[in-house]
Amino acid sequence: MAILLRLLFAHILSDFVFQNDKICEGKQEKTSKKYVYQLLHSLIHALIAYLFVADWSNWIIPLVIFVSHTLMDYIKVEYMKKDVASFTIDQLVHIAVIVILWLSLFDHCGDFCQELFKTEWNNINIWAVVTAYFLILKPTSVFLNLFIKRWTPSATAEKSLPNAGKWIGYFERILILTFILTGTTEGIGFLLAAKSIFRFGELSKAQEIKTTEYVLIGTLASFTIAIIIGLTVLQIIK
């Protein structure tokens, strides 16, 4: 289980931390240069997975990760749209590959796995919590942007501070996850109340109900995802 969580964490780092805007834009280019960026992105995934598994004689993991990411990047760029469905499918495919690798190579390793679990590096609770905190940041932000894009009022972007909504979402989800993991879930209610107070003036002056509904959808979706992830982690670490 620890190796599975390490592979998932490596995937999150490679896809959402080490993949910068230049790589994202490069993969979308119309020239053959896009293949260089796609291969670079796949290589980053393979290397990070190899380092996190730390089984230096096992080349199957980086090889499979590299090939699967190269194929999926090609399919995504050539045949898929930039929407929430494509994003979800892409992530599910990569997660499925990771799970299959784990089941094939590490699920029935007997005493060797038991030895690994004795160290903190292989502590399931630690990896579950760390993965959850990374998951509620940019991965959730990307999902929410795609999810609420269809309802975004045209004037919202002009009135907002650059990236302010993204960072507000980061902080609120970090707080929610922390409240759940520490057993202080009443803090979620205070957080929602505080956000409602700060938003009240903006919403009461809105010329259209669209703005109110847009803010409400984004807030509730962000809270829901953070709560679901938090409750899932609690089940894992029990």
C-alpha positions in Angstrom: 0.0 0.0 0.0 2.9 2.4 0.8 4.4 1.9 -2.7 1.0 2.6 -4.2 0.7 5.9 -2.3 4.3 6.8 -3.3 3.5 6.2 -6.9 0.3 8.3 -6.7 2.3 11.1 -4.9 5.0 10.9 -7.6 2.3 11.3 -10.3 0.8 14.4 -8.6 4.2 16.0 -8.3 5.1 15.2 -11.9 1.8 16.3 -13.4 1.0 19.4 -11.3 4.2 20.6 -9.8 7.1 19.8 -12.2 5.0 20.4 -15.3 5.3 24.1 -15.7 3.4 26.4 -18.1 6.1 26.2 -20.7 5.8 22.4 -21.0 2.0 22.6 -21.1 2.1 25.2 -23.9 4.8 23.3 -25.7 2.8 20.1 -25.8 0.0 22.0 -27.6 2.2 23.5 -30.4 1.3 22.8 -34.0 4.8 21.8 -35.0 6.8 18.7 -34.4 8.4 20.4 -31.4 5.3 19.4 -29.3 6.6 15.8 -29.3 9.8 17.0 -27.6 7.7 18.5 -24.8 5.5 15.4 -24.6 8.6 13.1 -24.3 10.1 15.5 -21.7 7.0 15.4 -19.6 6.9 11.5 -19.8 10.6 11.4 -18.8 9.9 13.5 -15.7 7.1 11.1 -14.7 9.3 8.1 -15.2 12.2 9.5 -13.2 10.1 10.7 -10.3 8.3 7.4 -10.1 11.7 5.5 -10.2 13.1 7.7 -7.4 10.1 7.3 -5.2 9.8 3.6 -5.5 13.6 3.3 -4.9 13.8 -0.2 -6.3 16.9 0.5 -8.5 16.9 -2.9 -10.3 13.3 -2.5 -11.3 13.1 -0.8 -14.7 9.6 -1.9 -15.5 8.0 0.9 -13.5 9.7 3.8 -15.2 9.4 2.2 -18.6 5.7 1.6 -18.3 5.1 5.1 -16.8 7.1 6.6 -19.7 5.3 4.7 -22.4 1.8 5.2 -20.9 2.3 9.0 -20.4 3.7 9.4 -23.9 0.7 7.6 -25.5 -1.8 9.4 -23.3 -0.3 12.8 -24.0 -0.4 12.2 -27.7 -4.1 11.0 -27.6 -5.0 14.0 -25.3 -3.4 16.6 -27.6 -4.6 15.1 -30.9 -8.1 13.8 -30.1 -9.4 15.2 -26.7 -10.8 18.5 -25.7 -9.6 20.7 -22.8 -12.6 20.1 -20.6 -13.4 18.4 -17.3 -14.3 15.1 -18.9 -11.0 14.8 -20.8 -9.1 15.8 -17.6 -10.9 13.2 -15.6 -10.3 10.5 -18.2 -6.6 11.3 -18.5 -6.1 11.2 -14.7 -8.1 7.9 -14.3 -6.0 6.3 -17.0 -2.7 7.2 -15.3 -4.1 6.1 -11.9 -5.2 2.8 -13.4 -1.7 2.2 -14.8 -0.2 2.9 -11.4 -2.6 0.5 -9.7 -2.0 -2.2 -12.2 1.7 -1.9 -11.8 1.4 -2.0 -8.0 -0.8 -5.1 -8.1 1.5 -6.8 -10.6 4.8 -6.1 -8.9 4.3 -5.4 -5.2 0.9 -6.7 -3.9 2.1 -10.2 -3.1 5.7 -9.6 -1.9 5.3 -11.4 1.4 7.9 -10.7 4.1 9.7 -8.1 2.0 6.6 -5.9 2.1 6.3 -6.4 5.8 9.8 -5.2 6.3 9.2 -2.1 4.3 6.1 -1.2 6.3 8.3 -1.0 9.5 10.0 2.3 8.4 8.4 5.7 8.4 9.1 6.0 4.7 6.5 3.3 4.2 4.0 4.5 6.8 0.6 4.4 5.1 -0.8 7.1 7.3 2.0 9.6 6.4 1.6 9.0 2.7 -2.2 9.2 2.8 -2.1 12.6 4.6 0.7 14.0 2.4 -1.0 12.9 -0.8 -4.3 14.3 0.4 -2.8 17.8 1.0 -1.2 17.8 -2.4 -4.4 16.6 -4.0 -6.6 19.4 -2.7 -4.2 22.0 -4.1 -3.6 22.3 -7.9 -5.3 19.0 -9.0 -8.6 20.1 -7.3 -8.1 23.7 -8.6 -7.7 22.5 -12.2 -10.8 20.3 -11.8 -12.9 23.1 -10.3 -11.8 25.5 -13.1 -13.0 23.1 -15.7 -16.1 22.2 -13.8 -17.4 25.8 -13.3 -16.1 27.2 -16.6 -19.5 26.9 -18.3 -21.0 29.2 -15.7 -18.3 31.9 -15.5 -19.9 35.4 -15.9 -18.1 37.4 -18.5 -17.3 40.3 -16.1 -16.0 38.1 -13.3 -12.4 37.9 -14.6 -12.2 41.7 -15.1 -13.2 42.4 -11.5 -11.1 39.8 -9.7 -7.4 40.0 -8.6 -5.1 37.8 -10.6 -5.1 34.2 -9.2 -6.9 35.4 -6.0 -9.7 32.8 -6.4 -7.1 30.0 -6.8 -5.3 30.9 -3.6 -8.5 31.4 -1.6 -9.5 27.9 -2.7 -6.1 26.5 -1.7 -6.3 28.0 1.8 -9.9 27.0 2.4 -9.3 23.4 1.4 -6.2 23.2 3.5 -8.2 24.4 6.5 -11.1 22.1 5.8 -8.8 19.0 5.5 -6.9 20.1 8.7 -10.2 20.5 10.6 -11.3 17.0 9.5 -8.0 15.3 10.3 -7.7 16.9 13.7 -11.4 16.2 14.6 -12.4 19.9 14.8 -15.0 19.8 12.1 -16.9 22.7 13.7 -14.2 24.9 12.2 -15.7 24.1 8.7 -18.9 25.8 9.8 -17.0 28.9 11.0 -15.0 29.0 7.8 -18.2 28.9 5.6 -19.8 31.6 7.8 -16.7 33.8 7.5 -16.5 33.4 3.8 -20.2 34.2 3.5 -19.8 37.5 5.5 -16.9 38.6 3.2 -18.9 37.7 0.1 -22.2 39.3 1.3 -21.4 42.8 0.1 -20.3 41.6 -3.3 -23.3 39.3 -3.8 -25.9 41.9 -2.5 -24.7 44.4 -5.1 -24.6 41.9 -8.0 -26.7 43.1 -11.0 -27.4 39.5 -12.0 -28.2 36.4 -10.1 -25.6 34.6 -12.2 -22.7 36.0 -10.1 -24.3 34.8 -6.9 -24.9 31.3 -8.3 -21.4 31.1 -9.8 -19.8 32.0 -6.4 -22.0 29.5 -4.6 -21.3 26.7 -7.0 -17.5 27.2 -6.7 -17.6 27.5 -2.9 -19.8 24.4 -2.4 -17.8 22.3 -4.9 -14.5 23.3 -3.3 -15.9 22.4 0.2 -17.4 19.2 -1.0 -14.2 17.9 -2.6 -12.1 18.8 0.5 -14.6 17.1 2.8 -14.7 13.9 0.7 -10.9 13.7 0.5 -10.6 14.3 4.3 -13.2 11.6 5.2 -11.4 9.2 2.8 -8.1 9.8 4.5 -9.7 9.2 7.9 -10.9 5.8 6.7 -7.4 5.0 5.4 -5.5 5.9 8.6 -8.0 4.3 11.1 
